[in-house]
Amino acid sequence: MCGYVWAHGGGGIYGTAVTDNSTMCKLAIESDVVCFNVDYRIAPEHKSPAGAKDMIATLKYVIANA
C-alpha cells in the first residue's frame, strides 16, 4: 500500500494540519491511498529543529507500522 506523509506549509512558523486538511482528504480519496497530515511544532514557541524532529518521528512511526 502506498501513502503520503504531509507536512503543512508555513515554513515552520505558522500554519497547522487543519489548514491543509481538505487538500489531504481530497488527495486520499482521489488517489486511494492513506494520508498522514502531520501537525508539527512551530516557532517561536518551539525552536528549530523541533518541527523537523516531529516529521522524522512521524516517518519512523509510519514505516514501522506500515
Backbone atoms as SQL, in Angstrom:
CREATE TABLE atoms (id INTEGER PRIMARY KEY, chain TEXT, resi INTEGER, resn TEXT, atom TEXT, x REAL, y REAL, z REAL);
INSERT INTO atoms VALUES
  (1, 'A', 1, 'MET', 'N', 0.845, -1.183, 0.000),
  (2, 'A', 1, 'MET', 'CA', 0.000, 0.000, 0.000),
  (3, 'A', 1, 'MET', 'C', 0.881, 1.233, 0.000),
  (4, 'A', 2, 'CYS', 'N', 0.491, 2.198, -0.753),
  (5, 'A', 2, 'CYS', 'CA', 1.214, 3.464, -0.808),
  (6, 'A', 2, 'CYS', 'C', 0.553, 4.473, 0.117),
  (7, 'A', 3, 'GLY', 'N', 1.288, 5.528, 0.419),
  (8, 'A', 3, 'GLY', 'CA', 0.730, 6.572, 1.257),
  (9, 'A', 3, 'GLY', 'C', 1.542, 7.843, 1.162),
  (10, 'A', 4, 'TYR', 'N', 1.016, 8.870, 1.755),
  (11, 'A', 4, 'TYR', 'CA', 1.668, 10.175, 1.805),
  (12, 'A', 4, 'TYR', 'C', 1.830, 10.593, 3.256),
  (13, 'A', 5, 'VAL', 'N', 2.969, 11.213, 3.557),
  (14, 'A', 5, 'VAL', 'CA', 3.149, 11.892, 4.826),
  (15, 'A', 5, 'VAL', 'C', 3.297, 13.363, 4.466),
  (16, 'A', 6, 'TRP', 'N', 2.391, 14.181, 4.974),
  (17, 'A', 6, 'TRP', 'CA', 2.281, 15.574, 4.568),
  (18, 'A', 6, 'TRP', 'C', 2.688, 16.508, 5.698),
  (19, 'A', 7, 'ALA', 'N', 3.592, 17.428, 5.405),
  (20, 'A', 7, 'ALA', 'CA', 3.956, 18.494, 6.340),
  (21, 'A', 7, 'ALA', 'C', 3.288, 19.765, 5.844),
  (22, 'A', 8, 'HIS', 'N', 2.441, 20.336, 6.672),
  (23, 'A', 8, 'HIS', 'CA', 1.718, 21.537, 6.247),
  (24, 'A', 8, 'HIS', 'C', 2.691, 22.674, 5.922),
  (25, 'A', 9, 'GLY', 'N', 2.242, 23.587, 5.110),
  (26, 'A', 9, 'GLY', 'CA', 3.050, 24.745, 4.743),
  (27, 'A', 9, 'GLY', 'C', 3.190, 25.732, 5.896),
  (28, 'A', 10, 'GLY', 'N', 3.950, 26.769, 5.689),
  (29, 'A', 10, 'GLY', 'CA', 4.109, 27.804, 6.692),
  (30, 'A', 10, 'GLY', 'C', 5.545, 28.031, 7.108),
  (31, 'A', 11, 'GLY', 'N', 6.448, 27.277, 6.527),
  (32, 'A', 11, 'GLY', 'CA', 7.863, 27.488, 6.778),
  (33, 'A', 11, 'GLY', 'C', 8.299, 27.293, 8.214),
  (34, 'A', 12, 'GLY', 'N', 7.535, 26.530, 8.971),
  (35, 'A', 12, 'GLY', 'CA', 7.907, 26.263, 10.358),
  (36, 'A', 12, 'GLY', 'C', 7.560, 27.367, 11.327),
  (37, 'A', 13, 'ILE', 'N', 6.837, 28.389, 10.840),
  (38, 'A', 13, 'ILE', 'CA', 6.485, 29.493, 11.748),
  (39, 'A', 13, 'ILE', 'C', 4.989, 29.750, 11.848),
  (40, 'A', 14, 'TYR', 'N', 4.206, 29.216, 10.939),
  (41, 'A', 14, 'TYR', 'CA', 2.751, 29.355, 11.038),
  (42, 'A', 14, 'TYR', 'C', 2.079, 28.218, 10.289),
  (43, 'A', 15, 'GLY', 'N', 0.787, 28.107, 10.445),
  (44, 'A', 15, 'GLY', 'CA', 0.023, 27.060, 9.791),
  (45, 'A', 15, 'GLY', 'C', -0.189, 25.878, 10.718),
  (46, 'A', 16, 'THR', 'N', -1.164, 25.057, 10.353),
  (47, 'A', 16, 'THR', 'CA', -1.459, 23.836, 11.101),
  (48, 'A', 16, 'THR', 'C', -1.901, 22.767, 10.106),
  (49, 'A', 17, 'ALA', 'N', -2.001, 21.572, 10.593),
  (50, 'A', 17, 'ALA', 'CA', -2.502, 20.489, 9.751),
  (51, 'A', 17, 'ALA', 'C', -3.938, 20.775, 9.314),
  (52, 'A', 18, 'VAL', 'N', -4.671, 21.474, 10.147),
  (53, 'A', 18, 'VAL', 'CA', -6.070, 21.783, 9.822),
  (54, 'A', 18, 'VAL', 'C', -6.168, 22.609, 8.544),
  (55, 'A', 19, 'THR', 'N', -5.205, 23.516, 8.313),
  (56, 'A', 19, 'THR', 'CA', -5.266, 24.373, 7.127),
  (57, 'A', 19, 'THR', 'C', -5.171, 23.569, 5.831),
  (58, 'A', 20, 'ASP', 'N', -4.520, 22.416, 5.872),
  (59, 'A', 20, 'ASP', 'CA', -4.368, 21.578, 4.683),
  (60, 'A', 20, 'ASP', 'C', -5.251, 20.341, 4.713),
  (61, 'A', 21, 'ASN', 'N', -6.131, 20.230, 5.691),
  (62, 'A', 21, 'ASN', 'CA', -6.922, 19.015, 5.851),
  (63, 'A', 21, 'ASN', 'C', -7.803, 18.714, 4.642),
  (64, 'A', 22, 'SER', 'N', -8.451, 19.716, 4.078),
  (65, 'A', 22, 'SER', 'CA', -9.324, 19.453, 2.930),
  (66, 'A', 22, 'SER', 'C', -8.513, 18.973, 1.728),
  (67, 'A', 23, 'THR', 'N', -7.310, 19.522, 1.552),
  (68, 'A', 23, 'THR', 'CA', -6.432, 19.075, 0.475),
  (69, 'A', 23, 'THR', 'C', -6.040, 17.621, 0.675),
  (70, 'A', 24, 'MET', 'N', -5.707, 17.270, 1.905),
  (71, 'A', 24, 'MET', 'CA', -5.297, 15.901, 2.197),
  (72, 'A', 24, 'MET', 'C', -6.452, 14.912, 2.013),
  (73, 'A', 25, 'CYS', 'N', -7.631, 15.300, 2.439),
  (74, 'A', 25, 'CYS', 'CA', -8.799, 14.420, 2.258),
  (75, 'A', 25, 'CYS', 'C', -9.069, 14.182, 0.778),
  (76, 'A', 26, 'LYS', 'N', -8.994, 15.244, -0.009),
  (77, 'A', 26, 'LYS', 'CA', -9.211, 15.123, -1.449),
  (78, 'A', 26, 'LYS', 'C', -8.138, 14.235, -2.078),
  (79, 'A', 27, 'LEU', 'N', -6.885, 14.423, -1.677),
  (80, 'A', 27, 'LEU', 'CA', -5.789, 13.606, -2.192),
  (81, 'A', 27, 'LEU', 'C', -5.990, 12.134, -1.845),
  (82, 'A', 28, 'ALA', 'N', -6.392, 11.860, -0.617),
  (83, 'A', 28, 'ALA', 'CA', -6.605, 10.482, -0.179),
  (84, 'A', 28, 'ALA', 'C', -7.718, 9.817, -0.980),
  (85, 'A', 29, 'ILE', 'N', -8.800, 10.533, -1.194),
  (86, 'A', 29, 'ILE', 'CA', -9.937, 9.982, -1.926),
  (87, 'A', 29, 'ILE', 'C', -9.598, 9.756, -3.394),
  (88, 'A', 30, 'GLU', 'N', -8.990, 10.767, -4.024),
  (89, 'A', 30, 'GLU', 'CA', -8.707, 10.674, -5.460),
  (90, 'A', 30, 'GLU', 'C', -7.608, 9.672, -5.797),
  (91, 'A', 31, 'SER', 'N', -6.650, 9.493, -4.886),
  (92, 'A', 31, 'SER', 'CA', -5.549, 8.581, -5.180),
  (93, 'A', 31, 'SER', 'C', -5.692, 7.229, -4.494),
  (94, 'A', 32, 'ASP', 'N', -6.701, 7.096, -3.645),
  (95, 'A', 32, 'ASP', 'CA', -6.985, 5.849, -2.929),
  (96, 'A', 32, 'ASP', 'C', -5.764, 5.364, -2.133),
  (97, 'A', 33, 'VAL', 'N', -5.166, 6.289, -1.379),
  (98, 'A', 33, 'VAL', 'CA', -4.029, 5.948, -0.521),
  (99, 'A', 33, 'VAL', 'C', -4.262, 6.521, 0.872),
  (100, 'A', 34, 'VAL', 'N', -3.490, 6.022, 1.811),
  (101, 'A', 34, 'VAL', 'CA', -3.543, 6.533, 3.180),
  (102, 'A', 34, 'VAL', 'C', -2.709, 7.797, 3.249),
  (103, 'A', 35, 'CYS', 'N', -3.240, 8.828, 3.886),
  (104, 'A', 35, 'CYS', 'CA', -2.516, 10.090, 4.025),
  (105, 'A', 35, 'CYS', 'C', -2.377, 10.450, 5.497),
  (106, 'A', 36, 'PHE', 'N', -1.181, 10.857, 5.876),
  (107, 'A', 36, 'PHE', 'CA', -0.904, 11.311, 7.232),
  (108, 'A', 36, 'PHE', 'C', -0.643, 12.805, 7.181),
  (109, 'A', 37, 'ASN', 'N', -1.488, 13.562, 7.814),
  (110, 'A', 37, 'ASN', 'CA', -1.397, 15.020, 7.832),
  (111, 'A', 37, 'ASN', 'C', -0.803, 15.414, 9.185),
  (112, 'A', 38, 'VAL', 'N', 0.472, 15.770, 9.210),
  (113, 'A', 38, 'VAL', 'CA', 1.215, 15.966, 10.453),
  (114, 'A', 38, 'VAL', 'C', 1.140, 17.415, 10.921),
  (115, 'A', 39, 'ASP', 'N', 0.796, 17.578, 12.191),
  (116, 'A', 39, 'ASP', 'CA', 0.760, 18.906, 12.809),
  (117, 'A', 39, 'ASP', 'C', 2.021, 19.052, 13.661),
  (118, 'A', 40, 'TYR', 'N', 3.113, 19.459, 13.017),
  (119, 'A', 40, 'TYR', 'CA', 4.394, 19.569, 13.713),
  (120, 'A', 40, 'TYR', 'C', 4.484, 20.870, 14.518),
  (121, 'A', 41, 'ARG', 'N', 5.419, 20.896, 15.452),
  (122, 'A', 41, 'ARG', 'CA', 5.622, 22.082, 16.292),
  (123, 'A', 41, 'ARG', 'C', 6.219, 23.216, 15.465),
  (124, 'A', 42, 'ILE', 'N', 5.782, 24.451, 15.771),
  (125, 'A', 42, 'ILE', 'CA', 6.234, 25.614, 15.015),
  (126, 'A', 42, 'ILE', 'C', 6.853, 26.663, 15.932),
  (127, 'A', 43, 'ALA', 'N', 7.644, 27.546, 15.306),
  (128, 'A', 43, 'ALA', 'CA', 8.274, 28.669, 16.010),
  (129, 'A', 43, 'ALA', 'C', 7.249, 29.787, 16.191),
  (130, 'A', 44, 'PRO', 'N', 7.429, 30.685, 17.117),
  (131, 'A', 44, 'PRO', 'CA', 8.557, 30.820, 18.032),
  (132, 'A', 44, 'PRO', 'C', 8.417, 29.992, 19.311),
  (133, 'A', 45, 'GLU', 'N', 7.273, 29.351, 19.514),
  (134, 'A', 45, 'GLU', 'CA', 7.088, 28.561, 20.728),
  (135, 'A', 45, 'GLU', 'C', 8.086, 27.408, 20.807),
  (136, 'A', 46, 'HIS', 'N', 8.440, 26.852, 19.666),
  (137, 'A', 46, 'HIS', 'CA', 9.352, 25.709, 19.609),
  (138, 'A', 46, 'HIS', 'C', 10.490, 26.044, 18.661),
  (139, 'A', 47, 'LYS', 'N', 11.686, 26.023, 19.169),
  (140, 'A', 47, 'LYS', 'CA', 12.853, 26.357, 18.354),
  (141, 'A', 47, 'LYS', 'C', 13.203, 25.207, 17.419),
  (142, 'A', 48, 'SER', 'N', 13.792, 25.583, 16.298),
  (143, 'A', 48, 'SER', 'CA', 14.285, 24.601, 15.347),
  (144, 'A', 48, 'SER', 'C', 15.352, 23.754, 16.033),
  (145, 'A', 49, 'PRO', 'N', 15.367, 22.494, 15.783),
  (146, 'A', 49, 'PRO', 'CA', 14.723, 21.681, 14.753),
  (147, 'A', 49, 'PRO', 'C', 13.512, 20.901, 15.257),
  (148, 'A', 50, 'ALA', 'N', 12.726, 21.457, 16.164),
  (149, 'A', 50, 'ALA', 'CA', 11.587, 20.732, 16.740),
  (150, 'A', 50, 'ALA', 'C', 10.635, 20.204, 15.666),
  (151, 'A', 51, 'GLY', 'N', 10.275, 21.049, 14.697),
  (152, 'A', 51, 'GLY', 'CA', 9.363, 20.625, 13.641),
  (153, 'A', 51, 'GLY', 'C', 9.935, 19.503, 12.794),
  (154, 'A', 52, 'ALA', 'N', 11.218, 19.608, 12.463),
  (155, 'A', 52, 'ALA', 'CA', 11.871, 18.557, 11.683),
  (156, 'A', 52, 'ALA', 'C', 11.913, 17.252, 12.467),
  (157, 'A', 53, 'LYS', 'N', 12.158, 17.335, 13.756),
  (158, 'A', 53, 'LYS', 'CA', 12.168, 16.130, 14.590),
  (159, 'A', 53, 'LYS', 'C', 10.790, 15.482, 14.633),
  (160, 'A', 54, 'ASP', 'N', 9.740, 16.308, 14.661),
  (161, 'A', 54, 'ASP', 'CA', 8.376, 15.769, 14.627),
  (162, 'A', 54, 'ASP', 'C', 8.126, 15.007, 13.328),
  (163, 'A', 55, 'MET', 'N', 8.590, 15.567, 12.217),
  (164, 'A', 55, 'MET', 'CA', 8.395, 14.908, 10.928),
  (165, 'A', 55, 'MET', 'C', 9.194, 13.603, 10.852),
  (166, 'A', 56, 'ILE', 'N', 10.415, 13.610, 11.352),
  (167, 'A', 56, 'ILE', 'CA', 11.229, 12.390, 11.355),
  (168, 'A', 56, 'ILE', 'C', 10.570, 11.316, 12.210),
  (169, 'A', 57, 'ALA', 'N', 10.059, 11.706, 13.376),
  (170, 'A', 57, 'ALA', 'CA', 9.378, 10.749, 14.248),
  (171, 'A', 57, 'ALA', 'C', 8.141, 10.177, 13.557),
  (172, 'A', 58, 'THR', 'N', 7.429, 11.015, 12.829),
  (173, 'A', 58, 'THR', 'CA', 6.247, 10.558, 12.111),
  (174, 'A', 58, 'THR', 'C', 6.630, 9.562, 11.020),
  (175, 'A', 59, 'LEU', 'N', 7.655, 9.878, 10.252),
  (176, 'A', 59, 'LEU', 'CA', 8.104, 8.964, 9.193),
  (177, 'A', 59, 'LEU', 'C', 8.527, 7.622, 9.775),
  (178, 'A', 60, 'LYS', 'N', 9.263, 7.651, 10.879),
  (179, 'A', 60, 'LYS', 'CA', 9.686, 6.406, 11.518),
  (180, 'A', 60, 'LYS', 'C', 8.481, 5.595, 11.983),
  (181, 'A', 61, 'TYR', 'N', 7.488, 6.264, 12.549),
  (182, 'A', 61, 'TYR', 'CA', 6.282, 5.575, 13.004),
  (183, 'A', 61, 'TYR', 'C', 5.539, 4.935, 11.838),
  (184, 'A', 62, 'VAL', 'N', 5.363, 5.707, 10.770),
  (185, 'A', 62, 'VAL', 'CA', 4.626, 5.188, 9.611),
  (186, 'A', 62, 'VAL', 'C', 5.346, 3.984, 9.002),
  (187, 'A', 63, 'ILE', 'N', 6.671, 4.083, 8.876),
  (188, 'A', 63, 'ILE', 'CA', 7.435, 2.975, 8.302),
  (189, 'A', 63, 'ILE', 'C', 7.357, 1.742, 9.202),
  (190, 'A', 64, 'ALA', 'N', 7.492, 1.942, 10.503),
  (191, 'A', 64, 'ALA', 'CA', 7.476, 0.817, 11.447),
  (192, 'A', 64, 'ALA', 'C', 6.099, 0.154, 11.523),
  (193, 'A', 65, 'ASN', 'N', 5.048, 0.904, 11.231),
  (194, 'A', 65, 'ASN', 'CA', 3.691, 0.374, 11.384),
  (195, 'A', 65, 'ASN', 'C', 2.957, 0.193, 10.061),
  (196, 'A', 66, 'ALA', 'N', 3.701, 0.213, 8.967),
  (197, 'A', 66, 'ALA', 'CA', 3.073, 0.091, 7.639),
  (198, 'A', 66, 'ALA', 'C', 2.483, -1.294, 7.457);
